[in-house]
Amino acid sequence: MLVCLSQGASAAPLVVAEELAPQSLNSHMRILADESGNLGIQDILNVEGHAWMKLAEGDETNFGFTSAVYWVALSLRNPASEPVELVIRQDYPLIDLLDLWQPTDDGGWQRIATGDLRPFYSRPLDLRDFVFPVTLAPYSVQTLYLRYQTSGSMNIGLSVSSKTEFLPGLAYEQVLLGVYYGGFLVLVIYNLFLFLAVRDKAYAYYMGYAVCYGLYFGVHNGVSFQYLWPGNPWLANQSLVLLLGLTLIFGTQFVRTICSGERFAPRTDHVARWLMYVLIPLTAISPFVSYGPMVLSLAVLTLVLTILFMVMGVISVLRGSIPARYFLVGWSALLVCVVIYMLKTFGLVPHNGFTHNAFQVGALIEMVLLSLALGARVGEIHRHGYTDQLTGLFNRRYFDEQLPREFDLAARNGTPLSLLILDLDHFKEVNDRLGHARGDAALCAVGQLVKRQIRKPVLACRYGGEEFAILLPRAGHKEALIVAERLVRLVATQELDDISLTVSIGLATSERENYASSVQLFEEADIALYGAKQAGRNRVACAPYQDTPGETKSEAIGTVQ
């Protein structure tokens, strides 16, 4: 069945010259849709002129997913006395079957049969796009016919140029492609080394995502068919949906990990996990089912997951995730590009250089930002390794590292360093009487109280159990005592429902080399803490300290009523 798309006169031939810059053929070609797909070249020659659709510059030549076969007729005129060598280029390489019919000198027709369902060597030129060399005799007009048939999106993007103008542009494109895929490769190798050093699963998901995404774009650009599997048309066709499915699977796992979805956005994470369970079998069967429905299914899932990931990123950012900030910026850029590309795929926006390649540029920008998100994640993991999860203060590991460091720094600079060790009084009774959950709530409340009372460079740590340690760099005995007494008073007056808490504090100050080591400073503060408990608790006890070498002041114990 032949469909008349619109009526119009024959398109005017394009006048060509030896120095013809690349230009679109839209306004010089006619299109005819063959719904049955049974028309041959002789049938097409007998079709009346009014049955063809005449295009103008800027007219849409993207027909989305269709089962129809499309024929294109284009006329070229050489007014010169010398033959002109031209190249006709179809810039969308994912066409299953593409035939060019060119008239011969004896009145017959020469057919060039290519397409990505045929081996790569069927192409006249060994290039990722379909490029046909054409020679126009002097003072001649030649009409060429191209037959398009594909199960994917029907994108007709024809341009013509002379060979002398085509080659410099081709070299420029090759450089850009090298930079683009080189960028992907650098990111993968860089993050591979980080993965070997850190052993964080987020890096494995990122590398899987980047590799599959890069190969997907390689198929999309025709590069993979050209260099990786030129003799395997089946893989050239099926690899697109397979790689898209794998990209979505790795991408889902990466986003769930980098945004800490299970922790910050559990409901959204649950939906993402179930969508991944749908993706896995769908990807597994993709090479063995019809291309069109599979691409449509994955396209819908891509849009759903894109929106879902945006929601997860926003929730994670609002709940304090630093890596999610980088992810959200990168994903926003990609989201815009995904929407543009999908609209182009379904024929809702024109097929041009921007709509065809914006997706890829957005993807590379996203990959760079996601790599930064991984760096932020490492920093976050490092911080979590030094953070007590219950109170939000630093943990004992951090304290054990910082105490000797701060002690040595104070000794070098000749500045004082004070240490407070806090212990909640009779805390075991709270756990025994009210349970560990209430006890944890009390510890958390005390930790937050301590956190509110300090400012940098003071370091507050949960030392273990119900004990806390506070390092006060550049704070002398008197300043530290003021802080300690304030904490004793605030803990005693803190309202915790039916829980009454008090705290005992031991204070030691390193000043004028009165302590030989950080260990000695800690031991003296610990002894002072036990002195405070023996004296009745709910008070501060100060370790002996020296104002001048050889002069030792006695231990002082203060009680806050």
N, C-alpha and C positions, 0 to 999 in steps of 0.2 A: 504493500500500500504506500502510495506516495502522498506526502503532506505538503501542501502549499503554505509556506510560512507567511508569506506576504507577496503581493504582486509588485513588480517594478521592472524597469527597463534594464538592459544589460549594463553592468558596471563598466565605467570607462577604463581602458587599459592604462597601466602605469608606465610612464615613459622612463626608461632606464638609461643609465650612462655608466661609463667606465669607473667613475669615482662616485658611486652611489652609497651614501651613508645609510645605515640600518634604519628602516622605517616600516611602520605597520601597514599591512595589506588590507585592513578592514574596509576602506572605502573603494577598494579595487577588486573585491571578490563577491561572489554570490554563493548562497548556501541553500541546500535543499535537504529536507529530512525524509529518509526512506524508512517508514515504520516496519515494513516487512523484512528489510535487509537483503532483498533478493535482486536488486537492480545491479546490472553490470555496466561496463563502460559504454557499450553500444546502446543500452537502454537510456543511459544518461545523455548521450549525444542527441537522442530523439526527443528529449523532454523540451517542451516549448519554453521560450524565454520568460514568459510571465509567471511560470511556476516557481521560479527561483526568487529567493529573498535577496534584495540588494541592501548592502550595509553602507553606513556612513561612518566617518571617523568618530570613535567614541562609542559606537553601538556595542551592545552586549554580545559576546561570543562564548559565554559560559552557559551551558544548558543543563548543568547539574547531572543527576543520575537519570539516565534514560536508556531504554532498550533500542532506540532507533539508531540507524546508521545515517551519518551525515556526510554529504558530498559538498565539496568546496570547488568552485570554478574561479580561476583568476587569470587575467589577461595581462601580458607584458609586451611592450613595444620598444623595439630598438631602432631609432631613427638614424643611427650613425652608419658609416660605411665599413666599420670594423665590427667583428663579433664581440659580444660582451659576456664575460663570465660572471655569473651571479650565484648566490647561495640563498636558498629559501629555508627558513628556520621555523620549526614548530617548537615553541618554548616550554611546552608542558610535556614532560617525558613519560607520563603514566597513561599512555594510549595503548590499548591492547593490540590493535591491528591498524596500521596506517599505510595506505598504498598511494603512490604518486603515479599518475598516468601522464606521459609526455609524448607529444606527436613526433614521429620520425620523418626523415626526408622522403621516404617511399610511401607516405600516406598512412602508415600503420601507427601503432601505439606501443611505446616502451613502458613497461610497468616495473616500478621499484616497490617491493613488498617488504615492509619492516614493521616495527611495533614491539612492545615489551613482552608479547607472547611468542615472539620469534627470537632466535639467537642474536646476540649483540652484533655479530659479524654480518648480519643482513643489512646493516645500515651502510649507506654509501660512504659516509665519513665516520671515523672512529671517535665520536663525540657523545657526550651525555644526553644532549638534546637531539631531536631528529633534524638533520641538516642535509638538504638535497642540493647538489651542484647542478646548475642549469646554464647552458650556453645558448644565447640568442644570436641567430644569424643576422647579418646586416639588413637593414630596411625590412624587418619582419615583425609580425605580431603573432604571438604564440599564446594559446590558452591551455593551461594546465588544470588537471582535475586531481583532487585528493579525496580519498575515501577514509572516514573515521569510524571506527567501531570499538567500543570499550564498555566494560562492566562497571568502571569507576565513573568519576566525574568527567563530563564531556566539556573539556576546555580547548577551544580552538584559538591558538595564539600564533598567527603567522606574521612573519616579517621577511623582508628581502633586503639584500645589500650586495654590493660588488665584493669580489674576493679580496681586493686590496683594502677595503674598508672593514671587512669582517674579521680578518686575522688580528689586528691590534686590539679590537674589542674582546676577542676571544682570549688573548693573553691576559688582559686586565681581569677578566672573569676568573681565569684560572688562579691568578694571584689572590683574589678575594676569597675564593673557595679554599685555597691553601691556608690563608690566615684564619678563616672561620673554623675549619676542621682541626687546624693546628691548635686553636684556642681550646676546643673540646679536649684534645689529646693532652695538652699541658695540664688542664684542670684534673683530668683523670689520673695522670701520673703523679701530680703533686699530692692529691688526696690519697693515692695508694700508699705513698711513703708515710703520710700521716696516720693512715689506718694501721700500717705495720708497727708504728710507734705507739699509738694510743689504744688500738684494738677495740675501738668503739663501733658498734654495729651500724650507727648512722653513716659512717664513712663507706661501709660496704653497700648500703642501700643507695648512697649518692653515686658511687661508681657504677653500679648496675643501671641506675637511672640515666646517668650521663652517657654511658656506652650505648644503651638501647636507643636513647634519644638521638645521639649522633648518627647511628646507623639508620635510624628511621628517616632522618633528613637526608642521609646519603641516598636512600631509595627514592625519596621524594624528589631529589635533584637529579637522579639518574646516575649519580657517581658510583653507588654500590654496584649497580648492574654493569657499569663500564669497567670497574677495577676488581671487584670481588667475585662475582659469579656471572661473567659474560656468556658462558655457555649453558646457563641454567635458567631459561625463561620462567619455569614454574616457580623457582625460588624468587626470581625478580618480582613476580606478581604477589605471591603469598607472603613474602617477607614484610611487606608494608603493614598488613593487619597484625601479623605476629609480633613485630617489633613495637607497634603501637600498644598492643595488649601488655607486653612485658614492660614497656615504659610506664604505663599506668600502674602496674603492680608494684614495681620498684618505687615509683613516685609516691604511691599511697603509703608504703611502709616508711619511706623517708620523711614524709610530712608528719605522720603520726609520731615519729621519733623526735624530729627536730623541734616540734611544737609541744612535746611532752603531752600529747593528747589524752593519754590515759589518766594523767594527773590533773591537767588544767581544764580539759573539755571532754569528760568521759562519755557523755551522750553522743556528741559528734564523732568521737573516736569509735564508738560502738557501730555507728552507721557506716563509717569508712571501712571498718574491719569486715562487715558483711558485704559491702560492695566489692571488696577485694576477693572475698570468697566466690562472688559471682564472676569476677574477671578471670580467675585462674582456669576454670573449665572452659570458659568462652574463648580464652586465648589458646588453650590446648587444641580445640577443635577448629580454630579459625582457618588453618591451611586446607581443610577438607570440606568446607561449605562454601556456598555462593559468596562471591566477593561483595556485591552490593549490600545485601542485608547485614553482613558482618561489619562493613565499614559504617553503616548507619547505626548499628547497635553500639559500636565503640565510640562513635561520634557523640551519641546521646550520653553515654557513660562519662565521656571526657568532660562534657559541659556540666554534668551533675557533680562530678568530683572536683572540678575547678571551683565551683561555687562552694562546695562543702569544705574544701581546703581553705578558702578565703574566710569562711565562718570560723573554722578552727584556729586560724592564725589570729583573727581579731580577738577571740576569746582568750587565747594564750597570752597575747600582748597585754590585754587588760588585766590579766592575773599575774603579770610580772615576768613573763618569759622574755629574756633578752634575745636569744636566737630567733624567736618568732618575729621580732621586728624586721630583721634582714629578710626573713622568708616572706613576710607580708609585702614588702616593697618589691621583691623580685616576682612574686606571684601576681601582684597587681599588674606589672608590666606584661607578664605572659598572658594574663586573663584578657586584656584588651586585644592582644595579637591572636589568641585562640578564637575569640568571637569574630574578628575580621576574617580569619581563614575559613571558619565554618560557614559564614555567610557567603564567602566566595565559592566554597565547595558545592553549596546547594543552589548556586546561581542567583543569589539575592544581591550580590554586589559584583562589579566587573572583575574579570580576571586581568590583572596587570602586574607590573613589577612590584608594586607596593603590597597589594593583597596577597601575592604569591610568596613574597619573601619576608614580610614583616614578622610573621610567626617565627621564622628562624632567628632573626635578629633579637626578637624578644626572648627567645629561648636561651641564647648565649648570654644575654644580660642577666637573665634569671640564674643561669648556672654560676656566674661569677658571684652574685649576691648569696646564693645558697652555699657557696664555698666559704664566704664570710660568716654565714650563719653557723657553719660547722666549727669555725674558729671560736665564735662566741659560745658555742656549746661546750667546747673543751674548757674554756675559761669558767663556764658555769659548773661543769663537773668538778673542776679544780676547787672552786669555791665550796661546792657541796661537800667535798672531801674534808674541808676544814670547818664545816658548819654543823652545829648540833641541831638536828632536825626538830627536836621538841621545843627548844627555847628560841631558836634563831640566832643564838650567840655562837662565837667560835667554840670549837671543841678542844679537848685536851691535846690532841695531836698538834693543833696550831699553837696552843700555849707552850708546849714543850719545845717547839721550834723558835718561838718568838722570845721567850725568856732569856736564853743565853745571848741571843742577838741584841736585844735591847740592853742587857747588862753590859756587854762589850762596848756598845755605842755610847752608853752613859759614861763608862770609864774613859773612853778616848776623848770625849768632849768635856769631861769634868762636870757633868750635870747630874742631878739626883734622879733616882728611879725608885718609886714606891710600889709595893706589892700588897694587895688586900686578898686574903683568903676568907671566903664567906661559907658558913655552914648553917643550914636551917635547923633550928632547935626542935628536938623531939619529932622529927619528920616521920620516923618509922611508925609512930603512933597514928599519924594521919593515914598512911597506907593501910595499916591494920584495921582501923576503925571505919574508914570510908571507901577503901578500895584503891587500887592503883590508878584507875582512870581519874579519880578526883585528885589523887596525888600528882599525876602528870599535869593536870590543869593548874594546880598550885605552883608547880615548878615553872610552867610556862608563864604564869602571871608574874612571878618573881623575875624571871629572865627578861620579860618585857619592861618591867619597872627599872631594872638595871640598865637596859638598853636606852631608856629615855633619859637617864641621868648622866650619861657619859657623852663626850664628844671627842673626836680625834684630837690627839694621837692616842687617847686612852683605849686600851683593848680589854674587852670583857669576854670571858670564856666560861663555859660550863666545864668544870674540871672532872666531874663524875658524880653520879648519884645526886645528892642534894648539896654538893659543894660547888662553889663558883670561885673564880680567880679574876682579879682585875689588876692590870699593869698600868701604872701611871707614869709615863716618861716625863722627865723635867718637872716632876712634882715633888717637893720636899715633904718632910714629916708633917708640918702643920697643915699644908694643903690637903694631903692625903687623909689626915685625921678628920678634917671637915667633911670630906666626901664620905668617909666610913660612917661617921656619926649620923649624917643625913640618911644614908641607906638603912641604918638600924631603925631610925625613927619612921621612915616611910614603910618599911616592911611591917612593922608593928601596927601601923594605922591602916594598912591596906585592907579593903573590904573584899572578902572571898566567901560570901554566904556564911556557912557555919564553920568555916576553917579559920582558926586563929594561928598566925605564924609570927615567929620572932627569928632573929638571925644573930649569930655570933661572928665576929670578924677579928682576924689576926692581921696586924699591920707591921710591915718591916720596910725600912727605907735604906737604900744603898746611897751613901753620901760620903765623899772624901775618902774613898777606898776603905770603908769600914768593914766591907765583906770581900773575901778573897775570890768568891765565885758566885755564879747565879744559883748553884745548888745550895750554898750556905744561906743566901738570901731567902730562898724558898723554905728551907728548914726552920729558920728563925720565925718567919711568918706563920708557919704551921704550929710551932711551939706556942706562939702568942695566941693562936686560935684556941688551942687546948686550955691555955690560961684563962681565956674569956669564958669558956664553958665551965671550968672549975670554979670560977668566981660567981657563977649564978646565971650565965647566959644573957642573951639580949643586950649585948654590950660590945665595945671595942677594946681589944688588948693590944698594946704596942710592944714590939720586941725592943731589947736594948739597942741603942744606936749611939753614934759618936759624932759630936759637932766638930771636935778637933782630935787628931791622933793622940791616943793615950788617955783621953777623957771619955769615960763611959757613963752614960746616964742610965738610971735604973728604969725597969719596966714600969710602964704606966697603964692603968686599967681604968677606962671610963664607962659609966653606965648611963644609958639613955632611959629616962623615966617616961 
